[in-house]
């Protein structure tokens, strides 16, 4: 059959090719995959590009390592927990008959359990994860939006949207941004590898260091295509910031790639970035449940929550 090619004026240099089969015949690739056949330059690794890819990747070469993770958990906004790879399932809020919106999930130190944070400040422990208190029922100046466990697993910090920090168990308080006027809401708390400090991240990419946390830089004051939504620390120093469009900004740590740099035709909304167990890569979890591996990260699978009001809000690696 004839071949048809069209150009996309919104994408410089992109040519979409369609092969039209003869009447009564099965359409050739790519119609069977419901995706246009996209052609890329030679450095892309050959033509045509894979069905999901519209542009050649600009990311550094990946080097997947099985030791990069033992699996991971994805947390749905309704409290559902999706266990992938070697991560065991220990329960979920819907399984307990609890119906509340959730914000965060954190692995226990052993990897045999996890904590789930509700948006009301309640903390729910599963497996061998220990419960050390919560802000559920407390009157707060701002809602609780995040949680991070200490390296020992015997405590955790809860984060308020105003930058307030609440410590439980062996988690020490090193300071907060509560009561301090900021250009953007605080959205994440990230402990240092030692647990003797933490960083607070604001939506404009501003980074605030407490305890033994070192400041390596930020995107505060920069004009960004999308707000910053997550942060991950490198064990050897430095950190990565993740923007909502999947862009990754590296400070004191090696850049391993980003979602836009993968050349994907459909870039999902990024939600969380998590370092691999080796520290030589990271995972980016999207709201639709897709997980993107970079560096030595080896993907353990994706999950696609059912329903328009069910989406992934957090990710935790099985330790």
Secondary structure, 3 states (H helix, E strand, C coil): CCEEEEECCCCCCCEEEEECCCCCCCCCCCHHHCCCEECCCHHHCCCCCCCCECCCCCCCCCCCCHHHCCCEEEEECCCCEEEECCCCCCCCCHHHCCCCCEEEEEECCCCCEEEEEECCCCEEEEECCCCCCCCCCCCCCCCEEEEEECCCCCEEEEEECCCCEEEEECCCCCCCCCCCCCCCCEEEEEECCCCCEEEEEECCCCEEEEECCCCCCCCCCCCCCCCEEEEEECCCCCEEEEECCCCEEEECCCCCCCCHHHCECCCCCEEEEEECCCCCEEEEEECCCCEEEEECCCCCCCCCCCCCCCCEEEEEECC
